[in-house]
């Protein structure tokens, strides 16, 4: 029995020794993103790009969902760090006033 390349969506074992079914013939090629994800705007652009790729069928929606979750989490971390920096600046200004 030969092995097929691809992403398994389900493997069906055939007792007669035929090739397993349930494989995508050609898995989508994922291009590595070189996006700079340092601001909320960067994350929003990357989320939009991810959405368009999923809509065009370039990546599976399950993979897009996982990546969107990561991007959303990253956005929350960026948001919290911006708020923390602003709060620290405000506290410094408040402490400096007589």
Secondary structure by P-SEA (a helix, b strand, c coil): cccccccccbbbbbcccccccccccccccccccccccccaaaaaaaaaaaaaaaaaccccaaaaaaaaaaaaaaaaaaaaaaaaaaaaaaaaaaaacc
